[in-house]
Amino acid sequence: MTLRTSRLRLLAATFCLGASLSAGSAHAALFSDDEARQAIIDLRQEVRERADQQSRKVADDLAQSQRSQLQLASQIEQLQQEIARLRGQIEILTKQVADTQQAQKDVYLDVDTRLKRIEPQTASIDGQEATVGADEKRSYDAAIDLFRNGNYADAIPALSAFVRQYPQSPYAPAAQFYIGSSHYALKDYKAAIAQQQTLVKNYPTNVRAPDALLVIAGSQVELNDRRAARSTLERIVRDYPGVPAAQTAKDRLELLK
């Protein structure tokens, strides 16, 4: 029975009840007291049903909104991984240009100059100049190229071998970061957390540390550990203010409220 029908029945019953009382004849009434009360009950029931339907709809909409926010956070993390991959491709192109320029110079260099290619060389690592060995650089380049090309399963052992062989290398923090990122890309979130925690523990002041914590927070969200994710994001804001990762952490904290 609709709300409009219930109201009409209530009005009709009330009207006829009044007519019946004024006429003084019970048989002239079209609706009894019971029918009037039933109309009131039906009206109340209709109102309750409408209210229940609205409450359920609001609850469903809220749940869907929360799911959408978590999905958005996951999509943001995937986009950041894609950005990292694209940055890697830029590094490859930069390296290719540098190699081409070096090859052109080698044409005019004598034997002594060519021998210098096996000596320690200067490299720019995360915005800082560092001295690395030729074999060390080649080993890192080969391992990181696997990650940049999306070959995460092979990148993990290659990068891990590099860290074991060159634990003091200026490339070690970046290699550790990409080990964790490879696990994340393969959806092995527990391993991703463990590897990035190793980076933060061993290199807390490295520029990769706040980004490693972002990967940890993203992995914790994927594992449905929202409390741990909030704690990790709050740590980024507290310990690494002013870096881009801190603003990203603030934005994600809003989504986890």
C-alpha positions in Angstrom: 0.0 0.0 0.0 1.4 3.4 -0.9 1.8 6.4 1.3 -0.8 8.3 -0.7 -3.4 5.5 -0.5 -2.9 5.2 3.3 -3.5 9.0 3.7 -6.6 8.8 1.6 -8.0 5.9 3.6 -7.2 7.8 6.8 -9.0 10.9 5.6 -12.0 9.0 4.3 -12.3 7.1 7.6 -12.1 10.2 9.6 -14.7 12.0 7.5 -17.1 9.1 7.6 -16.6 8.6 11.3 -17.6 12.2 11.9 -20.6 11.8 9.6 -21.7 8.7 11.4 -21.5 10.4 14.8 -23.5 13.5 13.6 -26.2 11.4 12.1 -26.5 9.2 15.1 -26.9 6.1 13.0 -24.2 3.3 13.1 -25.3 1.7 9.9 -24.7 5.0 8.0 -21.0 5.0 8.6 -18.8 3.8 5.7 -15.7 3.2 7.9 -15.6 2.0 11.5 -13.2 3.0 14.2 -11.2 -0.1 13.5 -10.7 0.9 9.9 -9.6 4.4 10.9 -7.0 2.9 13.3 -5.9 0.4 10.6 -5.4 3.3 8.2 -3.2 5.1 10.8 -1.2 1.9 11.3 -0.8 1.4 7.6 0.4 5.0 7.2 2.9 4.7 10.0 4.2 1.4 8.5 4.6 3.1 5.2 6.6 5.9 6.7 8.8 3.4 8.6 9.4 1.4 5.4 10.4 4.6 3.6 12.7 5.6 6.4 14.3 2.2 6.4 14.8 2.3 2.7 16.5 5.7 2.9 18.8 4.5 5.8 19.9 1.4 3.9 20.6 3.6 0.8 22.7 6.0 2.8 24.6 3.1 4.4 25.2 1.5 1.0 26.4 4.8 -0.5 28.8 5.4 2.4 30.3 1.9 2.0 30.7 2.3 -1.7 32.4 5.7 -1.2 34.9 4.1 1.3 35.7 1.3 -1.2 36.2 3.8 -4.0 38.6 5.9 -1.9 40.7 2.8 -1.1 40.7 1.8 -4.7 41.8 5.3 -5.7 44.7 5.1 -3.2 45.7 1.8 -4.8 45.5 3.3 -8.3 47.6 6.3 -7.2 50.3 3.8 -6.0 50.2 2.0 -9.3 50.5 5.3 -11.1 53.6 6.1 -9.0 55.1 2.8 -10.0 54.4 3.7 -13.6 56.1 7.1 -13.1 59.1 5.3 -11.6 59.3 3.1 -14.7 59.0 6.0 -17.0 61.8 7.8 -15.1 63.9 4.7 -15.5 63.3 4.9 -19.3 64.5 8.5 -19.2 67.6 7.4 -17.4 68.2 4.7 -20.1 67.9 7.3 -22.8 70.2 9.7 -20.9 72.7 6.9 -20.5 72.5 6.0 -24.2 73.2 9.7 -25.1 76.1 9.7 -22.7 77.5 6.4 -24.1 77.2 7.8 -27.6 79.1 10.9 -26.7 81.7 8.9 -24.9 82.1 6.6 -27.9 82.7 9.6 -30.2 85.4 10.9 -27.8 87.0 7.5 -27.7 87.9 7.7 -31.4 90.3 10.5 -30.6 91.8 9.0 -27.4 95.0 7.0 -27.2 95.7 3.8 -25.4 96.2 5.5 -22.0 92.9 7.2 -22.3 91.1 4.0 -23.2 92.6 2.3 -20.1 90.9 4.8 -17.9 87.6 3.2 -18.8 88.4 0.4 -16.3 89.4 2.8 -13.5 87.0 4.3 -11.0 84.6 6.9 -12.5 82.3 9.6 -11.3 78.5 9.0 -11.5 75.5 11.0 -10.5 73.4 9.0 -8.1 70.1 10.5 -6.8 71.4 14.0 -7.5 74.8 13.5 -5.9 78.2 12.8 -7.4 79.9 9.6 -6.4 82.9 7.5 -7.4 82.2 4.0 -8.5 84.1 1.2 -10.1 83.5 0.2 -13.8 82.4 -3.3 -12.9 80.2 -2.0 -10.1 78.4 0.4 -12.5 78.0 -2.3 -15.1 76.5 -4.7 -12.6 74.1 -2.1 -11.3 73.1 -0.9 -14.8 72.4 -4.5 -15.9 70.2 -5.2 -12.8 68.3 -1.9 -12.9 67.6 -2.3 -16.6 65.6 -5.5 -15.7 63.4 -3.4 -13.4 63.0 -0.6 -15.9 61.9 -3.0 -18.6 59.2 -4.5 -16.2 61.1 -7.8 -15.7 60.5 -7.7 -11.9 60.9 -11.4 -11.2 64.5 -11.3 -12.6 65.3 -7.9 -11.3 64.9 -9.1 -7.7 67.7 -11.6 -7.7 69.9 -9.4 -9.8 69.6 -6.4 -7.6 69.9 -8.6 -4.4 73.2 -10.0 -5.8 74.4 -6.5 -6.5 73.7 -5.4 -2.8 75.5 -8.5 -1.5 78.5 -7.9 -3.8 78.7 -4.1 -3.2 77.2 -3.4 0.2 79.0 -0.1 0.5 78.2 1.0 -3.1 76.6 4.4 -3.6 74.1 2.5 -5.7 73.1 0.2 -2.8 70.2 2.3 -1.4 68.7 2.6 -4.9 69.2 -1.1 -5.5 67.5 -1.9 -2.2 64.6 0.4 -3.1 64.0 -1.3 -6.4 64.1 -4.7 -4.8 61.1 -3.7 -2.6 59.4 -2.0 -5.5 59.7 -5.1 -7.6 58.1 -7.2 -4.9 55.3 -4.6 -4.7 54.8 -4.8 -8.5 54.5 -8.5 -8.2 51.9 -8.0 -5.4 54.1 -9.7 -2.8 53.3 -7.0 -0.3 54.8 -8.6 2.8 58.2 -9.0 1.0 57.9 -5.4 -0.3 57.4 -4.2 3.3 60.4 -6.2 4.6 62.8 -4.9 1.8 61.8 -1.3 2.2 62.1 -1.5 5.9 65.7 -2.7 5.4 66.4 0.4 3.3 64.9 2.8 5.9 66.8 1.1 8.7 70.2 1.1 6.9 69.8 4.4 5.1 67.4 6.6 7.1 68.8 9.8 5.7 68.9 8.7 2.0 66.6 10.5 -0.4 64.9 7.1 -1.2 63.9 6.6 2.5 60.6 8.5 2.4 59.6 6.9 -0.9 60.3 3.5 0.6 57.9 4.4 3.4 55.3 5.3 0.8 55.7 1.8 -0.7 55.4 0.3 2.8 52.2 2.2 3.4 50.7 1.2 0.1 51.5 -2.4 0.8 49.9 -2.1 4.3 46.7 -0.8 2.6 46.7 -3.7 0.2 47.0 -6.1 3.2 44.1 -4.3 4.8 46.2 -3.0 7.7 44.9 0.5 7.7 46.2 1.3 11.2 49.8 0.4 10.3 49.4 2.4 7.0 48.3 5.5 8.9 51.3 5.1 11.3 53.7 4.8 8.4 52.3 7.9 6.6 52.4 9.9 9.8 56.1 8.9 10.2 56.8 10.3 6.7 55.1 13.6 7.6 57.0 13.7 10.9 60.5 12.6 9.9 60.7 13.9 6.3 58.9 17.3 6.2 59.3 19.3 3.1 59.9 16.5 0.7 57.3 15.5 -2.0 56.6 12.2 -0.3 55.4 14.1 2.8 52.7 15.9 0.8 51.7 12.6 -0.7 51.5 11.1 2.8 49.2 13.9 3.9 46.9 13.3 1.0 46.7 9.6 1.7 46.1 10.2 5.4 43.0 12.2 4.4 41.7 9.1 2.4 42.3 6.8 5.4 40.2 8.9 7.9 
